[in-house]
Amino acid sequence: MSAAAADRPLALVTGSCRRLGAQIAARLGEAGYALALHASGDGEPEADLLARLEAAGAPWRRFVAELSDAQAVEALVPAVTRHFGRPIALLVNNASCFRADDAAMPSMDALTRHFAVNAAAPFALAAAVAGQAGQDGASVVNILDQRVVQPPADQLAYSVSKQALAEITRTLAFALAPKVRVNGVAPGLTMPTSDYSAQQVERLAGLMPLACLPEPDDIADAVLYLAHARATTGQLLFVDGGANLRRFERDFVNLARNGA
């Protein structure tokens, strides 16, 4: 590792090998961070992410940890700091458990699964980062969801676990101050899956107060802002086209179908 690479602050982004997490990691690499990429299982990072990190000269390594496994969570931060030889300056808790088939009233097993990944693991990782933070401290950014303020009636296990993470964000902001700042970014529908038709996405955008949906770069820029906002902690930044200002009765995937 070159001297310039060793001088880069270190960021750990969970769930960062694909989709939104990859976009966040790429933006951080371009902003001067070294990257600890995390995945819950096998699979290489997206080609676009690797290309952007290479172009930015950002050193990276992939770490595998199943976030529902307490021992794997406990081992993740020590493994990252041991490899890079320095403390983590920025933790982005992006990884989420979301099950589209959890539309009905969730079982105890579903609740436990969602809370483990969406609430307990981010809490434990933030505490671990605080425990190894250097003199300059550290920043934690939790990726939430606009539904934390006006939850729909479906995907309840996911919704309530993200609401718990919102409260964890505020609580840890106080508990870990002044050494660590803890904030959250709450996206709206950002990277629709194949479950959405192009026409449905267009209609959904029209339902937002700003008549648009956020782009991945909007979320990544919000993370980068909070990473360096030295006088800000305990805040939730909604990047959702204004979705949090409206109540939607169903999850977005169930809305605006067939012109409805």
C-alpha positions as YAML, in Angstrom:
chain: A
units: angstrom
residues:
- id: 1
  name: MET
  ca: [0.00, 0.00, 0.00]
- id: 2
  name: SER
  ca: [1.42, 3.39, -1.02]
- id: 3
  name: ALA
  ca: [1.91, 6.23, 1.45]
- id: 4
  name: ALA
  ca: [-0.91, 8.16, -0.22]
- id: 5
  name: ALA
  ca: [-3.25, 5.18, 0.10]
- id: 6
  name: ALA
  ca: [-2.30, 4.73, 3.75]
- id: 7
  name: ASP
  ca: [-3.26, 8.35, 4.43]
- id: 8
  name: ARG
  ca: [-6.83, 7.83, 3.24]
- id: 9
  name: PRO
  ca: [-9.48, 7.64, 5.98]
- id: 10
  name: LEU
  ca: [-11.07, 4.21, 6.21]
- id: 11
  name: ALA
  ca: [-14.76, 3.57, 5.57]
- id: 12
  name: LEU
  ca: [-16.67, 0.34, 6.23]
- id: 13
  name: VAL
  ca: [-19.89, 0.12, 4.23]
- id: 14
  name: THR
  ca: [-22.10, -2.88, 4.93]
- id: 15
  name: GLY
  ca: [-23.95, -4.44, 2.02]
- id: 16
  name: SER
  ca: [-21.64, -2.57, -0.35]
- id: 17
  name: CYS
  ca: [-20.90, -5.03, -3.13]
- id: 18
  name: ARG
  ca: [-24.05, -4.29, -5.11]
- id: 19
  name: ARG
  ca: [-26.90, -1.86, -5.73]
- id: 20
  name: LEU
  ca: [-27.17, 1.20, -3.47]
- id: 21
  name: GLY
  ca: [-24.36, 0.13, -1.15]
- id: 22
  name: ALA
  ca: [-22.01, -0.13, -4.12]
- id: 23
  name: GLN
  ca: [-22.98, 3.36, -5.26]
- id: 24
  name: ILE
  ca: [-22.28, 4.74, -1.79]
- id: 25
  name: ALA
  ca: [-18.93, 2.94, -1.59]
- id: 26
  name: ALA
  ca: [-17.87, 4.18, -5.04]
- id: 27
  name: ARG
  ca: [-18.74, 7.78, -4.11]
- id: 28
  name: LEU
  ca: [-16.71, 7.50, -0.90]
- id: 29
  name: GLY
  ca: [-13.74, 6.07, -2.78]
- id: 30
  name: GLU
  ca: [-13.87, 9.00, -5.18]
- id: 31
  name: ALA
  ca: [-14.00, 11.35, -2.20]
- id: 32
  name: GLY
  ca: [-10.72, 10.00, -0.79]
- id: 33
  name: TYR
  ca: [-11.65, 7.03, 1.41]
- id: 34
  name: ALA
  ca: [-10.16, 3.55, 1.54]
- id: 35
  name: LEU
  ca: [-13.00, 1.03, 1.44]
- id: 36
  name: ALA
  ca: [-13.85, -2.03, 3.47]
- id: 37
  name: LEU
  ca: [-16.58, -3.58, 1.35]
- id: 38
  name: HIS
  ca: [-18.94, -5.95, 3.12]
- id: 39
  name: ALA
  ca: [-21.10, -8.78, 1.84]
- id: 40
  name: SER
  ca: [-23.22, -11.30, 3.69]
- id: 41
  name: GLY
  ca: [-22.10, -14.14, 1.42]
- id: 42
  name: ASP
  ca: [-20.07, -15.04, -1.63]
- id: 43
  name: GLY
  ca: [-20.08, -12.91, -4.73]
- id: 44
  name: GLU
  ca: [-17.73, -10.34, -6.20]
- id: 45
  name: PRO
  ca: [-18.39, -6.59, -6.05]
- id: 46
  name: GLU
  ca: [-20.15, -5.06, -9.05]
- id: 47
  name: ALA
  ca: [-17.85, -4.31, -12.00]
- id: 48
  name: ASP
  ca: [-18.84, -0.63, -12.04]
- id: 49
  name: LEU
  ca: [-17.88, -0.28, -8.37]
- id: 50
  name: LEU
  ca: [-14.48, -1.85, -8.93]
- id: 51
  name: ALA
  ca: [-13.85, 0.34, -11.97]
- id: 52
  name: ARG
  ca: [-14.69, 3.50, -10.05]
- id: 53
  name: LEU
  ca: [-12.50, 2.52, -7.10]
- id: 54
  name: GLU
  ca: [-9.59, 1.72, -9.42]
- id: 55
  name: ALA
  ca: [-9.99, 5.03, -11.26]
- id: 56
  name: ALA
  ca: [-9.99, 6.85, -7.91]
- id: 57
  name: GLY
  ca: [-6.94, 4.95, -6.65]
- id: 58
  name: ALA
  ca: [-8.95, 3.80, -3.65]
- id: 59
  name: PRO
  ca: [-7.63, 0.69, -1.86]
- id: 60
  name: TRP
  ca: [-10.32, -1.81, -0.93]
- id: 61
  name: ARG
  ca: [-10.93, -5.26, 0.41]
- id: 62
  name: ARG
  ca: [-14.07, -7.36, 0.66]
- id: 63
  name: PHE
  ca: [-15.13, -8.83, 4.01]
- id: 64
  name: VAL
  ca: [-17.83, -11.48, 4.41]
- id: 65
  name: ALA
  ca: [-20.03, -11.52, 7.50]
- id: 66
  name: GLU
  ca: [-23.59, -12.72, 7.99]
- id: 67
  name: LEU
  ca: [-25.14, -9.89, 10.01]
- id: 68
  name: SER
  ca: [-27.70, -12.16, 11.69]
- id: 69
  name: ASP
  ca: [-24.78, -14.08, 13.25]
- id: 70
  name: ALA
  ca: [-23.59, -12.37, 16.45]
- id: 71
  name: GLN
  ca: [-20.10, -13.86, 16.25]
- id: 72
  name: ALA
  ca: [-19.66, -12.70, 12.65]
- id: 73
  name: VAL
  ca: [-20.75, -9.18, 13.60]
- id: 74
  name: GLU
  ca: [-18.34, -9.09, 16.54]
- id: 75
  name: ALA
  ca: [-15.45, -10.18, 14.31]
- id: 76
  name: LEU
  ca: [-16.06, -7.72, 11.46]
- id: 77
  name: VAL
  ca: [-14.62, -4.45, 12.82]
- id: 78
  name: PRO
  ca: [-11.47, -6.09, 14.27]
- id: 79
  name: ALA
  ca: [-10.88, -7.84, 10.93]
- id: 80
  name: VAL
  ca: [-11.18, -4.56, 9.02]
- id: 81
  name: THR
  ca: [-8.89, -2.58, 11.31]
- id: 82
  name: ARG
  ca: [-6.36, -5.40, 11.40]
- id: 83
  name: HIS
  ca: [-6.15, -5.55, 7.61]
- id: 84
  name: PHE
  ca: [-5.89, -1.80, 7.03]
- id: 85
  name: GLY
  ca: [-3.80, -1.09, 10.12]
- id: 86
  name: ARG
  ca: [-5.89, 1.87, 11.26]
- id: 87
  name: PRO
  ca: [-9.26, 2.62, 12.87]
- id: 88
  name: ILE
  ca: [-12.47, 3.04, 10.93]
- id: 89
  name: ALA
  ca: [-13.27, 6.71, 10.38]
- id: 90
  name: LEU
  ca: [-16.69, 6.14, 8.80]
- id: 91
  name: LEU
  ca: [-19.19, 3.32, 9.24]
- id: 92
  name: VAL
  ca: [-22.16, 3.20, 6.87]
- id: 93
  name: ASN
  ca: [-24.78, 0.71, 8.05]
- id: 94
  name: ASN
  ca: [-26.38, 0.08, 4.67]
- id: 95
  name: ALA
  ca: [-27.13, -3.66, 4.69]
- id: 96
  name: SER
  ca: [-30.78, -4.52, 5.23]
- id: 97
  name: CYS
  ca: [-33.04, -7.51, 5.57]
- id: 98
  name: PHE
  ca: [-36.11, -6.97, 3.39]
- id: 99
  name: ARG
  ca: [-38.48, -9.77, 2.46]
- id: 100
  name: ALA
  ca: [-41.16, -8.91, -0.08]
- id: 101
  name: ASP
  ca: [-43.15, -11.94, 1.08]
- id: 102
  name: ASP
  ca: [-43.46, -10.51, 4.61]
- id: 103
  name: ALA
  ca: [-46.57, -8.56, 3.65]
- id: 104
  name: ALA
  ca: [-48.78, -10.27, 6.20]
- id: 105
  name: MET
  ca: [-48.61, -9.83, 9.97]
- id: 106
  name: PRO
  ca: [-45.04, -11.02, 10.68]
- id: 107
  name: SER
  ca: [-44.21, -14.09, 12.69]
- id: 108
  name: MET
  ca: [-41.81, -14.04, 15.62]
- id: 109
  name: ASP
  ca: [-39.17, -15.58, 13.36]
- id: 110
  name: ALA
  ca: [-39.62, -12.81, 10.77]
- id: 111
  name: LEU
  ca: [-39.35, -10.11, 13.41]
- id: 112
  name: THR
  ca: [-36.22, -11.67, 14.90]
- id: 113
  name: ARG
  ca: [-34.59, -11.98, 11.48]
- id: 114
  name: HIS
  ca: [-35.29, -8.37, 10.54]
- id: 115
  name: PHE
  ca: [-34.31, -6.91, 13.91]
- id: 116
  name: ALA
  ca: [-31.02, -8.83, 13.93]
- id: 117
  name: VAL
  ca: [-29.83, -7.38, 10.62]
- id: 118
  name: ASN
  ca: [-31.60, -4.00, 10.58]
- id: 119
  name: ALA
  ca: [-31.19, -2.94, 14.21]
- id: 120
  name: ALA
  ca: [-28.96, -5.14, 16.38]
- id: 121
  name: ALA
  ca: [-26.07, -5.44, 13.91]
- id: 122
  name: PRO
  ca: [-25.87, -1.68, 13.18]
- id: 123
  name: PHE
  ca: [-25.93, -1.01, 16.93]
- id: 124
  name: ALA
  ca: [-23.14, -3.51, 17.60]
- id: 125
  name: LEU
  ca: [-20.99, -2.28, 14.71]
- id: 126
  name: ALA
  ca: [-21.36, 1.36, 15.80]
- id: 127
  name: ALA
  ca: [-20.34, 0.43, 19.33]
- id: 128
  name: ALA
  ca: [-17.33, -1.47, 18.00]
- id: 129
  name: VAL
  ca: [-16.24, 1.47, 15.86]
- id: 130
  name: ALA
  ca: [-16.58, 3.77, 18.87]
- id: 131
  name: GLY
  ca: [-14.41, 1.41, 20.90]
- id: 132
  name: GLN
  ca: [-11.53, 1.63, 18.44]
- id: 133
  name: ALA
  ca: [-11.95, 5.25, 17.31]
- id: 134
  name: GLY
  ca: [-8.78, 7.29, 17.15]
- id: 135
  name: GLN
  ca: [-8.13, 10.79, 18.39]
- id: 136
  name: ASP
  ca: [-10.10, 12.26, 15.47]
- id: 137
  name: GLY
  ca: [-13.17, 10.23, 16.39]
- id: 138
  name: ALA
  ca: [-15.48, 8.58, 13.87]
- id: 139
  name: SER
  ca: [-18.78, 9.01, 12.08]
- id: 140
  name: VAL
  ca: [-21.65, 6.55, 11.70]
- id: 141
  name: VAL
  ca: [-24.34, 6.92, 9.03]
- id: 142
  name: ASN
  ca: [-27.29, 4.54, 9.21]
- id: 143
  name: ILE
  ca: [-29.31, 3.95, 6.05]
- id: 144
  name: LEU
  ca: [-32.97, 4.02, 7.03]
- id: 145
  name: ASP
  ca: [-36.13, 4.35, 4.92]
- id: 146
  name: GLN
  ca: [-38.61, 7.18, 4.43]
- id: 147
  name: ARG
  ca: [-41.30, 4.91, 5.89]
- id: 148
  name: VAL
  ca: [-39.93, 5.35, 9.42]
- id: 149
  name: VAL
  ca: [-42.24, 8.35, 9.91]
- id: 150
  name: GLN
  ca: [-45.35, 7.17, 8.05]
- id: 151
  name: PRO
  ca: [-45.16, 3.37, 7.74]
- id: 152
  name: PRO
  ca: [-47.41, 1.51, 5.30]
- id: 153
  name: ALA
  ca: [-49.58, -1.39, 6.40]
- id: 154
  name: ASP
  ca: [-47.41, -4.08, 4.79]
- id: 155
  name: GLN
  ca: [-43.80, -5.30, 5.26]
- id: 156
  name: LEU
  ca: [-44.28, -4.65, 8.96]
- id: 157
  name: ALA
  ca: [-41.21, -6.58, 10.12]
- id: 158
  name: TYR
  ca: [-39.01, -4.44, 7.89]
- id: 159
  name: SER
  ca: [-40.78, -1.21, 8.83]
- id: 160
  name: VAL
  ca: [-40.61, -1.63, 12.59]
- id: 161
  name: SER
  ca: [-36.97, -2.75, 12.47]
- id: 162
  name: LYS
  ca: [-36.08, 0.40, 10.52]
- id: 163
  name: GLN
  ca: [-38.06, 2.48, 13.02]
- id: 164
  name: ALA
  ca: [-35.95, 0.86, 15.74]
- id: 165
  name: LEU
  ca: [-32.79, 1.85, 13.83]
- id: 166
  name: ALA
  ca: [-34.04, 5.44, 13.68]
- id: 167
  name: GLU
  ca: [-34.30, 5.48, 17.48]
- id: 168
  name: ILE
  ca: [-30.93, 3.75, 17.78]
- id: 169
  name: THR
  ca: [-29.48, 6.56, 15.67]
- id: 170
  name: ARG
  ca: [-30.75, 9.23, 18.06]
- id: 171
  name: THR
  ca: [-29.85, 7.27, 21.19]
- id: 172
  name: LEU
  ca: [-26.31, 6.40, 20.12]
- id: 173
  name: ALA
  ca: [-25.72, 9.98, 18.97]
- id: 174
  name: PHE
  ca: [-26.02, 10.97, 22.62]
- id: 175
  name: ALA
  ca: [-24.38, 7.88, 24.12]
- id: 176
  name: LEU
  ca: [-21.29, 7.98, 21.88]
- id: 177
  name: ALA
  ca: [-20.75, 11.76, 21.85]
- id: 178
  name: PRO
  ca: [-18.39, 13.53, 21.61]
- id: 179
  name: LYS
  ca: [-16.13, 10.83, 20.17]
- id: 180
  name: VAL
  ca: [-18.54, 9.53, 17.53]
- id: 181
  name: ARG
  ca: [-21.26, 11.27, 15.53]
- id: 182
  name: VAL
  ca: [-24.28, 9.16, 14.53]
- id: 183
  name: ASN
  ca: [-26.74, 10.23, 11.84]
- id: 184
  name: GLY
  ca: [-29.12, 8.63, 9.40]
- id: 185
  name: VAL
  ca: [-30.11, 8.94, 5.75]
- id: 186
  name: ALA
  ca: [-33.67, 7.89, 4.87]
- id: 187
  name: PRO
  ca: [-34.06, 7.20, 1.14]
- id: 188
  name: GLY
  ca: [-37.26, 6.79, -0.77]
- id: 189
  name: LEU
  ca: [-37.61, 4.43, -3.72]
- id: 190
  name: THR
  ca: [-34.20, 4.76, -5.34]
- id: 191
  name: MET
  ca: [-33.22, 1.69, -7.37]
- id: 192
  name: PRO
  ca: [-36.44, -0.09, -8.41]
- id: 193
  name: THR
  ca: [-36.08, -3.84, -8.92]
- id: 194
  name: SER
  ca: [-37.54, -5.89, -11.75]
- id: 195
  name: ASP
  ca: [-40.77, -6.07, -9.70]
- id: 196
  name: TYR
  ca: [-41.55, -2.57, -10.99]
- id: 197
  name: SER
  ca: [-42.53, -1.70, -14.54]
- id: 198
  name: ALA
  ca: [-41.15, 1.47, -16.12]
- id: 199
  name: GLN
  ca: [-44.66, 2.90, -16.27]
- id: 200
  name: GLN
  ca: [-45.22, 2.15, -12.59]
- id: 201
  name: VAL
  ca: [-41.98, 3.92, -11.63]
- id: 202
  name: GLU
  ca: [-43.04, 6.95, -13.66]
- id: 203
  name: ARG
  ca: [-46.43, 7.02, -11.95]
- id: 204
  name: LEU
  ca: [-44.81, 6.63, -8.51]
- id: 205
  name: ALA
  ca: [-42.52, 9.57, -9.19]
- id: 206
  name: GLY
  ca: [-45.60, 11.65, -9.93]
- id: 207
  name: LEU
  ca: [-47.03, 10.79, -6.50]
- id: 208
  name: MET
  ca: [-44.08, 12.38, -4.70]
- id: 209
  name: PRO
  ca: [-44.39, 16.00, -3.52]
- id: 210
  name: LEU
  ca: [-41.32, 16.86, -5.63]
- id: 211
  name: ALA
  ca: [-42.60, 14.75, -8.55]
- id: 212
  name: CYS
  ca: [-39.34, 12.80, -8.66]
- id: 213
  name: LEU
  ca: [-37.57, 9.83, -7.11]
- id: 214
  name: PRO
  ca: [-34.05, 10.08, -5.70]
- id: 215
  name: GLU
  ca: [-31.04, 8.86, -7.67]
- id: 216
  name: PRO
  ca: [-28.30, 6.74, -6.08]
- id: 217
  name: ASP
  ca: [-25.93, 9.71, -6.22]
- id: 218
  name: ASP
  ca: [-28.41, 11.74, -4.14]
- id: 219
  name: ILE
  ca: [-28.17, 9.15, -1.37]
- id: 220
  name: ALA
  ca: [-24.39, 8.85, -1.66]
- id: 221
  name: ASP
  ca: [-23.97, 12.63, -1.52]
- id: 222
  name: ALA
  ca: [-26.10, 12.76, 1.63]
- id: 223
  name: VAL
  ca: [-23.91, 10.10, 3.26]
- id: 224
  name: LEU
  ca: [-20.77, 12.01, 2.32]
- id: 225
  name: TYR
  ca: [-22.21, 15.24, 3.71]
- id: 226
  name: LEU
  ca: [-23.05, 13.66, 7.07]
- id: 227
  name: ALA
  ca: [-19.65, 11.97, 7.19]
- id: 228
  name: HIS
  ca: [-18.05, 15.41, 7.39]
- id: 229
  name: ALA
  ca: [-20.76, 17.44, 9.14]
- id: 230
  name: ARG
  ca: [-18.71, 17.94, 12.32]
- id: 231
  name: ALA
  ca: [-21.44, 19.85, 14.18]
- id: 232
  name: THR
  ca: [-24.27, 17.46, 13.30]
- id: 233
  name: THR
  ca: [-25.33, 14.35, 15.18]
- id: 234
  name: GLY
  ca: [-28.57, 12.51, 15.91]
- id: 235
  name: GLN
  ca: [-30.20, 13.72, 12.70]
- id: 236
  name: LEU
  ca: [-32.23, 11.92, 10.03]
- id: 237
  name: LEU
  ca: [-31.84, 13.31, 6.51]
- id: 238
  name: PHE
  ca: [-34.70, 12.32, 4.21]
- id: 239
  name: VAL
  ca: [-33.70, 11.96, 0.55]
- id: 240
  name: ASP
  ca: [-36.96, 10.74, -0.92]
- id: 241
  name: GLY
  ca: [-38.60, 13.26, -3.22]
- id: 242
  name: GLY
  ca: [-40.71, 14.32, -0.25]
- id: 243
  name: ALA
  ca: [-42.25, 10.85, 0.26]
- id: 244
  name: ASN
  ca: [-42.05, 11.16, 4.04]
- id: 245
  name: LEU
  ca: [-44.58, 13.99, 3.89]
- id: 246
  name: ARG
  ca: [-47.31, 11.67, 2.59]
- id: 247
  name: ARG
  ca: [-48.90, 8.50, 3.90]
- id: 248
  name: PHE
  ca: [-48.87, 5.58, 1.49]
- id: 249
  name: GLU
  ca: [-51.13, 2.72, 2.53]
- id: 250
  name: ARG
  ca: [-49.01, 0.06, 0.81]
- id: 251
  name: ASP
  ca: [-45.36, -0.50, 0.00]
- id: 252
  name: PHE
  ca: [-44.37, 1.22, -3.26]
- id: 253
  name: VAL
  ca: [-44.18, -2.07, -5.14]
- id: 254
  name: ASN
  ca: [-47.92, -2.49, -4.55]
- id: 255
  name: LEU
  ca: [-48.85, 1.05, -5.64]
- id: 256
  name: ALA
  ca: [-49.44, 2.70, -9.02]
- id: 257
  name: ARG
  ca: [-49.83, -0.62, -10.82]
- id: 258
  name: ASN
  ca: [-51.83, -0.72, -14.07]
- id: 259
  name: GLY
  ca: [-52.54, 2.98, -13.83]
- id: 260
  name: ALA
  ca: [-54.05, 2.71, -10.33]
...
